[in-house]
């Protein structure tokens, strides 16, 4: 796994659990990292900070997946985070003021749910997803599989047709998954 090394003094926001690392905070990347690849993040002195998806093509060079060294970025991590997001929204849908007036709900809200670049909306019995970053795009097949196992739906439709993908070096993408 490649290692992203932060410039001296630029670790403060990451240590405070800010999920983004801007390009100006990056000293170097040791090893090869394709756009969206997971990298270990370290301070200038070598202290491990976390794991992030890396994209040299973006102003936001890295988006944090985890600050826990024992936590691997894998299907199990995504399953746990998506399930936690679903459970928290489930309570809102069942007990919230809109419960009798809507069948639409944002189920996963990117960094807010520990899933940088992933948006999942439920519309009636369908899921509509957006993969907005190279990291989310790289994990698309795994995430789609987790969604199909975790959230009962008639289908999953991708609407990754937004301009922000171009800033990540990604083409727009739509269609059934």
GROMACS elastic network, one bead per residue, 0.5 to 0.9 nm:
[ bonds ]
;  ai    aj funct       b0    kb
    1    31     6  0.73631   500
    1    32     6  0.80599   500
    1    33     6  0.79124   500
    1    37     6  0.85823   500
    1    38     6  0.71457   500
    1    39     6  0.58440   500
    1    40     6  0.69710   500
    2    29     6  0.67301   500
    2    30     6  0.56164   500
    2    32     6  0.58480   500
    2    33     6  0.60085   500
    2    37     6  0.84993   500
    2    38     6  0.76350   500
    2    39     6  0.50787   500
    2    40     6  0.64779   500
    2    41     6  0.88648   500
    3    28     6  0.83555   500
    3    29     6  0.55403   500
    3    30     6  0.50813   500
    3    31     6  0.66071   500
    3    32     6  0.87402   500
    3    33     6  0.86805   500
    3    39     6  0.53564   500
    3    41     6  0.58699   500
    3    42     6  0.70159   500
    4    26     6  0.70335   500
    4    27     6  0.77569   500
    4    28     6  0.61063   500
    4    30     6  0.64291   500
    4    31     6  0.87393   500
    4    39     6  0.62778   500
    4    40     6  0.60644   500
    4    42     6  0.62058   500
    4    43     6  0.85410   500
    4    52     6  0.88861   500
    4    54     6  0.82578   500
    4    62     6  0.86975   500
    5    25     6  0.87814   500
    5    26     6  0.61458   500
    5    27     6  0.55594   500
    5    28     6  0.54168   500
    5    29     6  0.60211   500
    5    30     6  0.75927   500
    5    40     6  0.85089   500
    5    41     6  0.60736   500
    5    42     6  0.50062   500
    5    43     6  0.57534   500
    5    44     6  0.58658   500
    5    45     6  0.87558   500
    5    46     6  0.76035   500
    6     9     6  0.80646   500
    6    10     6  0.61325   500
    6    11     6  0.64619   500
    6    21     6  0.88218   500
    6    25     6  0.57098   500
    6    27     6  0.50671   500
    6    28     6  0.71371   500
    6    29     6  0.88666   500
    6    41     6  0.74032   500
    6    42     6  0.62582   500
    6    43     6  0.50712   500
    6    44     6  0.53963   500
    6    45     6  0.89402   500
    7    10     6  0.54429   500
    7    11     6  0.75884   500
    7    24     6  0.83199   500
    7    25     6  0.55440   500
    7    26     6  0.56140   500
    7    28     6  0.81213   500
    7    43     6  0.71396   500
    7    44     6  0.56155   500
    8    11     6  0.73571   500
    8    25     6  0.85185   500
    8    27     6  0.81621   500
    8    43     6  0.70514   500
    8    44     6  0.51615   500
    8    45     6  0.77746   500
    9    12     6  0.67151   500
    9    25     6  0.87532   500
    9    43     6  0.82874   500
    9    44     6  0.79937   500
   10    13     6  0.72002   500
   10    14     6  0.81059   500
   10    21     6  0.89888   500
   10    24     6  0.88600   500
   10    25     6  0.55663   500
   10    26     6  0.81449   500
   10    43     6  0.79294   500
   10    44     6  0.85819   500
   11    14     6  0.53594   500
   11    15     6  0.60544   500
   11    16     6  0.86480   500
   11    21     6  0.89107   500
   11    25     6  0.79903   500
   11    42     6  0.83417   500
   11    43     6  0.61102   500
   11    44     6  0.83641   500
   11    49     6  0.81675   500
   12    15     6  0.51757   500
   12    16     6  0.62810   500
   12    17     6  0.88014   500
   12    18     6  0.88919   500
   13    16     6  0.50175   500
   13    17     6  0.64897   500
   13    18     6  0.54065   500
   13    19     6  0.84343   500
   13    20     6  0.84556   500
   13    21     6  0.83116   500
   14    19     6  0.66993   500
   14    20     6  0.73525   500
   14    21     6  0.72133   500
   14    49     6  0.74991   500
   14    50     6  0.84613   500
   14    64     6  0.83653   500
   14    67     6  0.87491   500
   15    18     6  0.73148   500
   15    49     6  0.68953   500
   15    50     6  0.88612   500
   15    67     6  0.82927   500
   17    20     6  0.87616   500
   17    64     6  0.84563   500
   17    67     6  0.75382   500
   18    21     6  0.80258   500
   18    64     6  0.80396   500
   19    52     6  0.86395   500
   19    62     6  0.82325   500
   19    63     6  0.55610   500
   19    65     6  0.78246   500
   19    66     6  0.88679   500
   19   111     6  0.68729   500
   19   114     6  0.85703   500
   19   116     6  0.79591   500
   20    52     6  0.88113   500
   20    60     6  0.63260   500
   20    61     6  0.76867   500
   20    62     6  0.58994   500
   20    64     6  0.62859   500
   21    24     6  0.82697   500
   21    25     6  0.65322   500
   21    26     6  0.76511   500
   21    52     6  0.89613   500
   21    59     6  0.87493   500
   21    60     6  0.57855   500
   21    61     6  0.58102   500
   21    63     6  0.63210   500
   21    64     6  0.78771   500
   22    25     6  0.55987   500
   22    26     6  0.72111   500
   22    58     6  0.84491   500
   22    59     6  0.58364   500
   22    61     6  0.53012   500
   22    62     6  0.68712   500
   22    63     6  0.89205   500
   23    26     6  0.54627   500
   23    27     6  0.87315   500
   23    56     6  0.76702   500
   23    58     6  0.75565   500
   23    59     6  0.54319   500
   23    60     6  0.59075   500
   23    61     6  0.50205   500
   23    62     6  0.79678   500
   24    27     6  0.79518   500
   24    59     6  0.82722   500
   24    61     6  0.86855   500
   25    61     6  0.88015   500
   26    29     6  0.77508   500
   26    61     6  0.78753   500
   27    44     6  0.78030   500
   29    32     6  0.75761   500
   29    33     6  0.79694   500
   29    39     6  0.87338   500
   30    33     6  0.87031   500
   33    36     6  0.77578   500
   33    37     6  0.55353   500
   33    38     6  0.75823   500
   33    39     6  0.73496   500
   33    54     6  0.70630   500
   33    55     6  0.79724   500
   33    56     6  0.86556   500
   34    37     6  0.54047   500
   34    38     6  0.88385   500
   34    54     6  0.77018   500
   34    55     6  0.72584   500
   34    56     6  0.84359   500
   35    38     6  0.89865   500
   35    53     6  0.79834   500
   35    54     6  0.60466   500
   35    56     6  0.67160   500
   35    57     6  0.74283   500
   35   134     6  0.57933   500
   35   135     6  0.72302   500
   35   138     6  0.81655   500
   35   168     6  0.84220   500
   35   169     6  0.84548   500
   36    52     6  0.88466   500
   36    53     6  0.51300   500
   36    54     6  0.51926   500
   36    55     6  0.55823   500
   36    62     6  0.86843   500
   36   133     6  0.74436   500
   36   136     6  0.72096   500
   36   137     6  0.71733   500
   36   138     6  0.56835   500
   36   139     6  0.84019   500
   37    52     6  0.81285   500
   37    53     6  0.53447   500
   37    54     6  0.56104   500
   37    55     6  0.75330   500
   37   134     6  0.80061   500
   37   135     6  0.63683   500
   37   138     6  0.72869   500
   38    51     6  0.65775   500
   38    52     6  0.54337   500
   38    54     6  0.61862   500
   38    62     6  0.89996   500
   38    65     6  0.84590   500
   38    73     6  0.76293   500
   38   135     6  0.75133   500
   39    50     6  0.84988   500
   39    51     6  0.55942   500
   39    52     6  0.54911   500
   39    53     6  0.61735   500
   39    54     6  0.64434   500
   39    62     6  0.85758   500
   40    48     6  0.72966   500
   40    49     6  0.76312   500
   40    50     6  0.59236   500
   40    52     6  0.65667   500
   40    53     6  0.89013   500
   41    46     6  0.89725   500
   41    47     6  0.84967   500
   41    48     6  0.61182   500
   41    49     6  0.53961   500
   41    50     6  0.51567   500
   41    51     6  0.56221   500
   41    52     6  0.69079   500
   41    62     6  0.89432   500
   41    64     6  0.88145   500
   42    45     6  0.76729   500
   42    46     6  0.53368   500
   42    47     6  0.52335   500
   42    49     6  0.52326   500
   42    50     6  0.72398   500
   42    51     6  0.89747   500
   43    46     6  0.51139   500
   43    47     6  0.52047   500
   43    48     6  0.66641   500
   43    49     6  0.68349   500
   44    47     6  0.75319   500
   46    49     6  0.89783   500
   48    51     6  0.87914   500
   48    67     6  0.88908   500
   48    69     6  0.77424   500
   49    66     6  0.88424   500
   49    67     6  0.61468   500
   49    68     6  0.81440   500
   49    69     6  0.79743   500
   50    64     6  0.70286   500
   50    65     6  0.75791   500
   50    66     6  0.55248   500
   50    68     6  0.63203   500
   50    69     6  0.64307   500
   51    62     6  0.89965   500
   51    63     6  0.84242   500
   51    64     6  0.58667   500
   51    65     6  0.55945   500
   51    66     6  0.53484   500
   51    67     6  0.65442   500
   51    68     6  0.81270   500
   51    69     6  0.78460   500
   51    71     6  0.88601   500
   51    72     6  0.84374   500
   51    73     6  0.77993   500
   52    62     6  0.57015   500
   52    63     6  0.50909   500
   52    66     6  0.69191   500
   52    67     6  0.89191   500
   52    73     6  0.87590   500
   52   135     6  0.83491   500
   53    61     6  0.81927   500
   53    62     6  0.53813   500
   53    63     6  0.53389   500
   53    64     6  0.65000   500
   53    65     6  0.69576   500
   53   116     6  0.86506   500
   53   133     6  0.88661   500
   53   134     6  0.75995   500
   53   136     6  0.82798   500
   54    58     6  0.87828   500
   54    60     6  0.86285   500
   54    61     6  0.56173   500
   54    63     6  0.67860   500
   54    64     6  0.88871   500
   54   134     6  0.78033   500
   54   135     6  0.69678   500
   55    58     6  0.57172   500
   55    59     6  0.85482   500
   55    60     6  0.76195   500
   55    61     6  0.50082   500
   55    62     6  0.62152   500
   55    63     6  0.87398   500
   55   133     6  0.85903   500
   55   134     6  0.66455   500
   55   135     6  0.77772   500
   55   168     6  0.72580   500
   55   169     6  0.88219   500
   56    59     6  0.78086   500
   56    60     6  0.83547   500
   56    61     6  0.55132   500
   56    62     6  0.82443   500
   56   168     6  0.87468   500
   57    60     6  0.85507   500
   57    61     6  0.72755   500
   57   167     6  0.74682   500
   57   168     6  0.59885   500
   57   169     6  0.62848   500
   58    61     6  0.53522   500
   58    62     6  0.84034   500
   58   167     6  0.60386   500
   58   168     6  0.51792   500
   58   169     6  0.75343   500
   59    62     6  0.88387   500
   59   167     6  0.80191   500
   59   168     6  0.84294   500
   60    63     6  0.72076   500
   60   168     6  0.87858   500
   62   135     6  0.88259   500
   63   111     6  0.85310   500
   63   116     6  0.63239   500
   63   117     6  0.85003   500
   63   133     6  0.88901   500
   63   135     6  0.79212   500
   64    67     6  0.75374   500
   64   111     6  0.84703   500
   64   114     6  0.81436   500
   64   115     6  0.87357   500
   64   116     6  0.72796   500
   65    73     6  0.70368   500
   65   111     6  0.87600   500
   65   114     6  0.65081   500
   65   115     6  0.69742   500
   65   116     6  0.71704   500
   66    69     6  0.76787   500
   66    71     6  0.69452   500
   66    72     6  0.82420   500
   66    73     6  0.78191   500
   66   114     6  0.78751   500
   67    71     6  0.81110   500
   68    71     6  0.54167   500
   68    72     6  0.85337   500
   69    72     6  0.76362   500
   71    74     6  0.88214   500
   71    77     6  0.76056   500
   72    76     6  0.84569   500
   72    77     6  0.70406   500
   73    76     6  0.79502   500
   73    77     6  0.60046   500
   73    78     6  0.77587   500
   74    77     6  0.54331   500
   74    78     6  0.65924   500
   74    79     6  0.87847   500
   74   139     6  0.87989   500
   74   142     6  0.84544   500
   75    78     6  0.51743   500
   75    79     6  0.60502   500
   75    80     6  0.86354   500
   75   139     6  0.88111   500
   75   142     6  0.62936   500
   75   143     6  0.73422   500
   75   145     6  0.89167   500
   75   146     6  0.72347   500
   76    79     6  0.50137   500
   76    80     6  0.61529   500
   76    81     6  0.86316   500
   76   146     6  0.87158   500
   77    80     6  0.52986   500
   77    81     6  0.62818   500
   77    82     6  0.86146   500
   78    81     6  0.51974   500
   78    82     6  0.59723   500
   78    83     6  0.83662   500
   78   114     6  0.87164   500
   78   115     6  0.75677   500
   78   142     6  0.84118   500
   78   143     6  0.68111   500
   78   146     6  0.72424   500
   79    82     6  0.52720   500
   79    83     6  0.59775   500
   79    84     6  0.84797   500
   79   143     6  0.79742   500
   79   146     6  0.57348   500
   79   147     6  0.78332   500
   79   149     6  0.88390   500
   79   150     6  0.73519   500
   80    83     6  0.52106   500
   80    84     6  0.60958   500
   80    85     6  0.86397   500
   81    84     6  0.50770   500
   81    85     6  0.61635   500
   81    86     6  0.85449   500
   81   108     6  0.88896   500
   81   113     6  0.66306   500
   81   114     6  0.66328   500
   81   115     6  0.73882   500
   82    85     6  0.50937   500
   82    86     6  0.60729   500
   82    87     6  0.85886   500
   82   107     6  0.81833   500
   82   108     6  0.67605   500
   82   113     6  0.76089   500
   82   114     6  0.87467   500
   82   115     6  0.81124   500
   82   143     6  0.89976   500
   82   146     6  0.80279   500
   82   147     6  0.75450   500
   82   150     6  0.76530   500
   82   151     6  0.88426   500
   83    87     6  0.60971   500
   83    88     6  0.86348   500
   83   147     6  0.88755   500
   83   150     6  0.65444   500
   83   151     6  0.81155   500
   84    87     6  0.51779   500
   84    88     6  0.62870   500
   84    89     6  0.87264   500
   84   113     6  0.81246   500
   85    88     6  0.52600   500
   85    89     6  0.62699   500
   85    90     6  0.84991   500
   85   107     6  0.63226   500
   85   108     6  0.59120   500
   85   109     6  0.82682   500
   85   113     6  0.61569   500
   86    89     6  0.52198   500
   86    90     6  0.59112   500
   86    91     6  0.88381   500
   86   107     6  0.56620   500
   86   108     6  0.72226   500
   86   150     6  0.85684   500
   86   151     6  0.77388   500
   87    91     6  0.66245   500
   87    92     6  0.89325   500
   87   107     6  0.89656   500
   88    91     6  0.56461   500
   88    92     6  0.68194   500
   88   107     6  0.86637   500
   89    93     6  0.61194   500
   89    94     6  0.85766   500
   89   105     6  0.77753   500
   89   106     6  0.77851   500
   89   107     6  0.61933   500
   89   108     6  0.86622   500
   90    93     6  0.50959   500
   90    94     6  0.60813   500
   90    95     6  0.83950   500
   90   107     6  0.85225   500
   91    94     6  0.52176   500
   91    95     6  0.58201   500
   91    96     6  0.74789   500
   92    95     6  0.53558   500
   92    97     6  0.83748   500
   92    98     6  0.86767   500
   92    99     6  0.79668   500
   93    96     6  0.55086   500
   93    97     6  0.82575   500
   93    98     6  0.71332   500
   93    99     6  0.53348   500
   93   100     6  0.89293   500
   93   102     6  0.87447   500
   93   103     6  0.86821   500
   93   105     6  0.76267   500
   94    97     6  0.88942   500
   94    98     6  0.87104   500
   94    99     6  0.57160   500
   94   100     6  0.88000   500
   95    98     6  0.82926   500
   95    99     6  0.64402   500
   96    99     6  0.55552   500
   96   100     6  0.89565   500
   97   100     6  0.77641   500
   97   101     6  0.83933   500
   98   101     6  0.51248   500
   98   102     6  0.60653   500
   98   103     6  0.89750   500
   99   102     6  0.63048   500
   99   103     6  0.80250   500
  100   103     6  0.83230   500
  102   105     6  0.80071   500
  102   124     6  0.86441   500
  103   122     6  0.76226   500
  103   123     6  0.59674   500
  103   124     6  0.50573   500
  103   125     6  0.84650   500
  104   121     6  0.71394   500
  104   122     6  0.53523   500
  104   124     6  0.62005   500
  105   120     6  0.87594   500
  105   121     6  0.56999   500
  105   122     6  0.52025   500
  105   123     6  0.68113   500
  105   124     6  0.89384   500
  106   109     6  0.67554   500
  106   119     6  0.76156   500
  106   120     6  0.60686   500
  106   122     6  0.62157   500
  106   123     6  0.88559   500
  107   119     6  0.76858   500
  107   120     6  0.53847   500
  107   121     6  0.53491   500
  107   122     6  0.64836   500
  107   127     6  0.89780   500
  108   111     6  0.89315   500
  108   112     6  0.80451   500
  108   113     6  0.62567   500
  108   115     6  0.77059   500
  108   118     6  0.69830   500
  108   119     6  0.53505   500
  108   121     6  0.69662   500
  109   112     6  0.55786   500
  109   113     6  0.57558   500
  109   114     6  0.83985   500
  109   115     6  0.74283   500
  109   116     6  0.83402   500
  109   117     6  0.84136   500
  109   118     6  0.66991   500
  109   119     6  0.51635   500
  109   120     6  0.68581   500
  109   121     6  0.86584   500
  110   113     6  0.56808   500
  110   114     6  0.64307   500
  110   117     6  0.51534   500
  110   119     6  0.55395   500
  110   120     6  0.84275   500
  111   115     6  0.51359   500
  111   117     6  0.70199   500
  111   118     6  0.79473   500
  112   115     6  0.73217   500
  112   116     6  0.80281   500
  113   116     6  0.79475   500
  115   118     6  0.57261   500
  115   119     6  0.83195   500
  115   136     6  0.78158   500
  116   119     6  0.86456   500
  116   132     6  0.83260   500
  116   133     6  0.74511   500
  116   135     6  0.76783   500
  116   136     6  0.68486   500
  117   130     6  0.76892   500
  117   131     6  0.57503   500
  117   134     6  0.80478   500
  117   135     6  0.73305   500
  117   136     6  0.55737   500
  117   137     6  0.83442   500
  118   129     6  0.72213   500
  118   130     6  0.57891   500
  118   131     6  0.50546   500
  118   132     6  0.62572   500
  118   133     6  0.77404   500
  118   136     6  0.60934   500
  118   137     6  0.87128   500
  119   128     6  0.81446   500
  119   129     6  0.55551   500
  119   130     6  0.50664   500
  119   131     6  0.68119   500
  119   132     6  0.79190   500
  120   127     6  0.66101   500
  120   128     6  0.57696   500
  120   130     6  0.66071   500
  121   126     6  0.83622   500
  121   127     6  0.56537   500
  121   128     6  0.51703   500
  121   129     6  0.63674   500
  121   130     6  0.88058   500
  122   125     6  0.70348   500
  122   126     6  0.58184   500
  122   128     6  0.63373   500
  122   129     6  0.88124   500
  122   153     6  0.85251   500
  123   126     6  0.52760   500
  123   127     6  0.61856   500
  123   128     6  0.73358   500
  124   127     6  0.82118   500
  124   153     6  0.86556   500
  125   152     6  0.78354   500
  125   153     6  0.51556   500
  125   154     6  0.55205   500
  125   155     6  0.75777   500
  126   152     6  0.86267   500
  126   153     6  0.52064   500
  126   154     6  0.54270   500
  126   155     6  0.52308   500
  126   156     6  0.60479   500
  126   157     6  0.75525   500
  127   147     6  0.87010   500
  127   151     6  0.85642   500
  127   153     6  0.64699   500
  127   154     6  0.79756   500
  127   155     6  0.63322   500
  127   157     6  0.62233   500
  127   158     6  0.84564   500
  128   155     6  0.85585   500
  128   156     6  0.58105   500
  128   158     6  0.56975   500
  128   159     6  0.66813   500
  129   144     6  0.88841   500
  129   156     6  0.71617   500
  129   157     6  0.62377   500
  129   159     6  0.60003   500
  129   160     6  0.73028   500
  130   136     6  0.88721   500
  130   157     6  0.88653   500
  130   158     6  0.59231   500
  130   159     6  0.53911   500
  130   161     6  0.80459   500
  130   162     6  0.86896   500
  130   173     6  0.89579   500
  130   174     6  0.89567   500
  131   134     6  0.79491   500
  131   135     6  0.85204   500
  131   136     6  0.54055   500
  131   137     6  0.54912   500
  131   140     6  0.73245   500
  131   158     6  0.79581   500
  131   159     6  0.81083   500
  131   160     6  0.57427   500
  131   165     6  0.82114   500
  131   173     6  0.88947   500
  132   135     6  0.84708   500
  132   136     6  0.66935   500
  132   137     6  0.71903   500
  132   160     6  0.66064   500
  132   161     6  0.89278   500
  132   162     6  0.78681   500
  132   164     6  0.66927   500
  132   165     6  0.54869   500
  132   168     6  0.79720   500
  132   170     6  0.85709   500
  133   136     6  0.53052   500
  133   137     6  0.60821   500
  133   138     6  0.85717   500
  133   164     6  0.81126   500
  133   165     6  0.63745   500
  133   167     6  0.88335   500
  133   168     6  0.60431   500
  133   169     6  0.88571   500
  133   170     6  0.78974   500
  134   138     6  0.60002   500
  134   139     6  0.86979   500
  134   165     6  0.80881   500
  134   168     6  0.61942   500
  134   169     6  0.77787   500
  134   170     6  0.70754   500
  135   138     6  0.51806   500
  135   139     6  0.65513   500
  135   140     6  0.87106   500
  136   139     6  0.52702   500
  136   140     6  0.60576   500
  136   143     6  0.81917   500
  137   141     6  0.84564   500
  137   170     6  0.85419   500
  138   141     6  0.79662   500
  138   142     6  0.88412   500
  139   142     6  0.54169   500
  139   143     6  0.59870   500
  139   144     6  0.85150   500
  140   143     6  0.50961   500
  140   144     6  0.59214   500
  140   145     6  0.84565   500
  141   144     6  0.51585   500
  141   145     6  0.61655   500
  141   146     6  0.86690   500
  141   177     6  0.85332   500
  142   145     6  0.51091   500
  142   146     6  0.62237   500
  142   147     6  0.86598   500
  143   147     6  0.61000   500
  143   148     6  0.85848   500
  144   147     6  0.50793   500
  144   148     6  0.61882   500
  144   149     6  0.87186   500
  144   156     6  0.78067   500
  144   177     6  0.71393   500
  145   148     6  0.51645   500
  145   149     6  0.63744   500
  145   150     6  0.86214   500
  146   149     6  0.51894   500
  146   150     6  0.59168   500
  146   151     6  0.83208   500
  147   150     6  0.50533   500
  147   151     6  0.55774   500
  147   152     6  0.81954   500
  147   153     6  0.88219   500
  147   156     6  0.83902   500
  148   151     6  0.59315   500
  148   152     6  0.66936   500
  148   153     6  0.71512   500
  148   155     6  0.81443   500
  148   156     6  0.77893   500
  149   152     6  0.72045   500
  152   155     6  0.87373   500
  153   156     6  0.72179   500
  155   176     6  0.74513   500
  155   177     6  0.77683   500
  156   175     6  0.86493   500
  156   176     6  0.59460   500
  156   177     6  0.56201   500
  157   174     6  0.73530   500
  157   175     6  0.55999   500
  157   177     6  0.58781   500
  158   161     6  0.85427   500
  158   173     6  0.70900   500
  158   175     6  0.52266   500
  158   176     6  0.60435   500
  158   177     6  0.66198   500
  159   162     6  0.79488   500
  159   172     6  0.83814   500
  159   173     6  0.65138   500
  159   175     6  0.69663   500
  160   163     6  0.89677   500
  160   165     6  0.75759   500
  160   171     6  0.86484   500
  160   172     6  0.56767   500
  160   174     6  0.57843   500
  160   175     6  0.89380   500
  161   164     6  0.87270   500
  161   165     6  0.76365   500
  161   171     6  0.80624   500
  161   173     6  0.54604   500
  161   174     6  0.63890   500
  162   165     6  0.60993   500
  162   166     6  0.79497   500
  162   172     6  0.66248   500
  162   173     6  0.87318   500
  163   166     6  0.55458   500
  163   167     6  0.72438   500
  163   172     6  0.78699   500
  164   167     6  0.52520   500
  164   168     6  0.68232   500
  164   170     6  0.86890   500
  165   168     6  0.50415   500
  165   169     6  0.64305   500
  165   170     6  0.50375   500
  165   171     6  0.65335   500
  165   172     6  0.66416   500
  166   170     6  0.51391   500
  166   171     6  0.62434   500
  166   172     6  0.75551   500
  167   170     6  0.73800   500
  168   171     6  0.88479   500
  170   173     6  0.88021   500
  174   177     6  0.89465   500
